[in-house]
C-alpha cells in the first residue's frame, strides 16, 4: 500500500523544487520500484519516472517533479496586449500524479495497477523564487490567489510605479475564480478624482493581466491608485500600487519590460540614452584569381576578399532617474532576467517596437549621492542582428 505526501499548497513556483514523498508497505519485495506518472490537467501523460526503494524500505523516498512541469510555458503575454484585461493559461499549468508499485509477481516484474494512488491536482506557475524567499511563499501563498480576507497581491513587488501618460502598465494576478476587478482611483491635475473599474475575465486558474494606460482616462492624470476587488465569500478590497505620471522631458525615456521572478513582466523607464554604439562583424574568404589583379580595362581592382556574413550589434548605455534603496533592490531582477524587451521610440533606424535585448552581465552600476542617499543606475544593453546584407 502506497502513502503519498504532497506539497502543502496548491499553487507552486514551477522553477523551484516541487517535492513529494512516497512510501509503500511492499517496498521489501524483489526488484521493488516506485512508478510515478505525471499528467497535465488535460489528462495527457507528461512523463513516467522510476524511483528505487531506499536502503531502509519503510522510509519515505523524496522526489522532485519541477523539471517535468516547468516546460511549455509561453511568455508572450504580459508586456504587450490590446485588451484592457485578458487571461491566459500559458504561464500556469495544472498537473497531478499517478503512483504505482513495481515488483516481481509470479516470476514477472510488473506495474501493480491495483496499487494506484492518484494525487490532488496542483498548479505550477512560471515562477522562480530566490531560495531564501521560498519559505515566505509557502507561508503567504494565500495572499496571491484570493483566499486571504485582507490581502490580494499581484505578481510583482513594485508598489510605486512611474509611467508616461502613454505608457501601458500591465499587471498580472493569479486568478482562481475569486478575482472581480481592478479599481482605479484617478487623480487629475485640477485636484478632482474619478473611479474606474476593469473587470476580470471569467475562468480559473489563470493568469489575468490588467492594462492601465493613464491617457485612457483623460488628460491631466497625475496619479492612479490601484485596488483589487475579490470575493471569497464576502467582498474584499486591497490597495496594491500607485502609478505616477512623469512629464516628457527633452528625451523620450527608454521603456524596459523584463520577466520577473513570478513569471510576469515588470516595467521600468530609463530617462536618458547616454550613448549609442554600433559594432559590425564581417566574415569573408580569400578568392583565387587569374591573370592581372585589374579588370575592366585596368580601372577596377578585383574583389578577392568577398563577404558572406555580416552581424550588426547595437549597444545603448541608458541612465535612470534617481531611485531609493527599495527601488534599487527591486530593479536588480532586471539584470538576471532571461527575457528583457526594450521599447524603441527615439531611434532613427528602428521602427518603434519592442525588441529583445541583453543587459551586459557586468553592467550593474550604482551611483549614490552623499547628500540625498538616492541611487542612479547606468545600464548597458545589447541588441544583435544578423544583417541581411548582400553575399558577394
N, C-alpha and C positions, 0 to 999 in steps of 0.2 A: 504494500500500500504506500502510495506517494503522499508526502506532505510538502506543499509548495508555499513558501513565504514570499509575498510580493512586496514591491515598494509601497510605502505607507501613503503616498499621494497619487493622484490620478493624472496630473499634467506635469510632464518631466522635460527638462532640457536634454535634447537628443544627443548633444556632443559632450555630455558628461556621462560618467558611468551610470548605468541603469541595472542595478544588481537584484538578482533573485537568488533564493536559497532553496535547495531541494534535498529531500531525504526519503529513503524508502526502507520498509521493513524487510525487503527482499534483496538488499544490497550485497548479501553474502553469497548469492547464487553464482554459479560458474560463469565467468565472462560477462559479469553484470556491467551495464552502462545505462546512463540516462539519455533518453532521446527527447530533444526539445525542438518542436516545430514552431516557427514564428510566422504568424499570419498578419496581414493588414486588415483594416476594418471592412474591406470588400471581400473578406474570406479567401484571399489569394495567398498562397504559400510564398513567403519571402525566402526562408532558408530552413535547413534541418541541421542541427548541431548535436554532437555526441559528447558526453562527459563521463569520464571514468568514475568508478566508485572510489572513495577516499581510502587511505590506509586503514582507518578505523571505520568500518562500513556504516555504523549507525550515526556518524557525524554528517552534518549538512555540507553540501557542495555549493559554493557560491559561483555564479556565472553572470556575465555582463552581456546584455543584448544591445547596447547602444550602437555598436558597429553595424547591426542589422537594420535598425530603424532610423539611422541618421543618413539615409540615402534618398535620392529622388526629390529632395526639396528644391523648390524654384524660388528665385529671389527677384522676379520681375515686377512684383507688387511693392508698394510702399514708398517709392521715391518719385514716382510719376503716375498719375491717374487723372482721368477726365471727370469721373463721378465724384460728388462730394462725400459719398460713403459707398464702400464696396467690401465684400467679404470673400475670403479665399481659403481653401484648404491646402494650398501649395506649400505652406510653411508650418503646418501642423498635421500630424498623421496618427490615426488610431492603429493600435496593434494589440494582439493577445497571443498567448502561448497554449500549445497542447503538449503535455508532457507524458512520456511513456517509460516503462521499464523494458530493458532488453537483456535477455539472458538465455541460457540453454534450456530448452523444453523438449523432452523425448529425443535427445541427440541432435536437435537443430537449434541454432541461435536465431531467435525471432523477436520481433517487437510485440510485446504483450498488449494487445489492444484493450483488453479488459482493465488494464491499469491506468487508462487515460484520466488525466486531470486537466481541466481547462481553466485558465486564469481569467481574471476580470479584464475587460478592455481598458487599456491605458492610452494616453495621448502624449506623443512626443512632439514638442515644438522645436523650431530650429534655433535653439538657444545654446550658447557655450559659455557658461558662467565661470569666472575665476574660482579656483578650488576653495579659497577662503570665504567665498560668498555662497557656496552651495548649501551649507548648513542653514543659512538665512532663508534661502528659497524654500527648503523643506518646512521651516518654521512658519513662514509668512506667505506661502503659496496662495492661501485663500484670498489674499488682498489683490490677486491678479486675475481672478475669474468669477468674482461676484458673490462668493459665499460669505464674505465678511459683511457685517452690518454697517461698517463705518468707512471703509477704505476700498477703493477700486482703482488700482494703479494701471496706467498704460505700460506698454513695453518700451519704456525709455526712462532714463533717470533725470532728464532735463526738466526743470520746473519753471525756469525763466528763459525765454527764447526771444531773440532779436531777429526780426524779418523786415524786408521791404514790403510796401503795400501790395506789390505784385507777386510776392513770393508765396508759394503754396506750401504750408506746413502740413505734413501728413503724419498722423499719429495712429498707431495700431494698438488694439486691445485683443486679448483672448476673450472670445465671445462664447460662453457656454449656454446661450439661450436666455440669459438673465439681463443682458445689456439692452437698455431702452433707447438712449440717445446721448449725444453730447450737446451741452448747453453753452452758448456763447453770450457773455455779457460784454457788449462792445461799448467802449467809452470814446467819445469824439472830442475834437479839439475845442469845441464850444462848451464842453462840460456836460452835455447830455449823454444819456445811455440808452441802449436798446438791446433787447434779449432775442436771440435766435436759437433754433434747435436744428440739429442734424440727426435724423432718425437712423437707428441701426437696422440694417437688413436682417431678415429672419434667418434661422438656421444655426446649427451648432454641432460640434465645437469647431469654430472657425477663427481665423484672424480677421477682425473687422478694422478697416482703415478709414479714418475721417480726414478729409482735406479741408483745411481752413486757409482761405486767402483773404487778407484784410480788405482789399479793394472791392470784393464782392458785396461788402456791407456798407458801401458808400464812401464818400471822400472824407478826409479829415479823421481817419481812425487813428487813435493814439495807442490804445491797448485793447486786448481781448482777454478777459478772464475765462478760463475753460473749466467746466464742471462735467462730470459724468453722472448720469442717472441710470439706476438699475432697480430691479425688483426681484428680491429673493424671498418673497412672502409679504414684504412691505416695501414701499417706495423708499429708495435711498438716494443720497446726493453727496458728491465729494468733489472738491476743487483740486485739480491735478496740475495745472500750469497756467502761466500768463504769457501772452505774446505781446511784445512791444514793437511798434513800427519804428524803423530808422529812416531818416531822410536820406535821399540820394545826394552824395557829395560830388566832388569833381570826377571821381572814378566810379564805375559800376563795380560793386562787390563781386567777388568770385564765390559762388554758392557751391558748397560741398554736400553731397549725400553719401553717408557711409554706413555699412552694415554694422549694427551694434551687437552687443553680447546676447540680446534677446531674439535676434533674427529679424528685426525690423530696421528701418533706417532712421538715423538721426541726421540733422542738418546743421550746417554752420556757415556763416557768411564771413569770408575774409575781405577786409576793407580795401586792400590795395595790392596790385600786382607790382612788385618791386623790380622784377627783372624777367625778361623772356629771352630764351636762347634756343638755337637750333643746332642739332648735330646731324651730319649726313654721313652715313656709312655706305660705301660702294664696293662692290666686288667685280673684278674683271679677270681677264686672262690674256696671255700674250699670244698673238696670232702671227703665224708664219706668213711671210710674204715673199714674192718672187720679183726678180728684176729690180728696178730702181725703187727707192723709197717714195719717190714722187709719182703722182698720177695726174690726169687731166692736163697733159701738156706741160708738166712741171710746175703747176700752180698750186696744187693741193698735196699735202703730205698724207700718206696713207694712215688710216687708223689701225694701229697694230695692238692696241690695248682696249678692246671693246668692253663695255659694262653690261653685266647680265643681272645685277641685283642692286637695288637701292633701298635703304631704310632711313627714314627720317624720324628723328626723336626731338620732340619739342619739350622744353623744360620751363616751368614757371617757378618763381620764388614769390610767395604771397605772404602778406602780413596781416595779422588780426588786429582788431580793436583791443582795448585793454580788458583783461579778464581778472576776476577774483580767484582766490585759491580753489574754491569749489568748482568753478567753471573750467579752470586749467586742469583739474583732475578728471573731469568728465570728458574733455576733448582728447585725452590720451587714447581712448578707444579708436580714434581715427587712425592712429599710427600703426596699430596692429590689425586693422580691419582687412579682411580678404577681398572686399568689394568696396571700391571708392569711385564715385562719379563726380565729375565737375561740370557745372552748368556754364557754358561759354556764352557770354553776351557781348564781349568787347574785343574780340579777335577778328581782324580783317580777313583771315584766311580760313576760318572755320565757321560754317553756318551755325547760328545759335542752337545748341542742343546739349544733351547730357552725354558726356564721353567718359569712358573708363580711364582712370589714371592710377598711378602707383606712387604713393608717398615714399621718398627715399628713406631707407632704413635708419640712417644716422642723422636725420634732419630735425629731430625734436629739440628745438632751441627755445629756451625761456629767457626773456629779458625782463628783469624786475627793477622797478624804480624804488629808490630808498625812501622817497617821500610818501607815496601813496600805497605802496605794497601791492601794486597791481602787476599783472603779467601781460606781456606782449609776445605773441608767438610768430615765428617765421617757419614756413613750411615749403619744402622743395617738392614739386610734383613733376612726374614724367609721363608723357604720352607718346607711344611709339606707333608708327605707321609703316607698313611695308608699301612703300611708294610704288605706284604702278607707272613708272617711267618706262620709256622705250627700252627694249632689249636689242642691243646692237650686235 
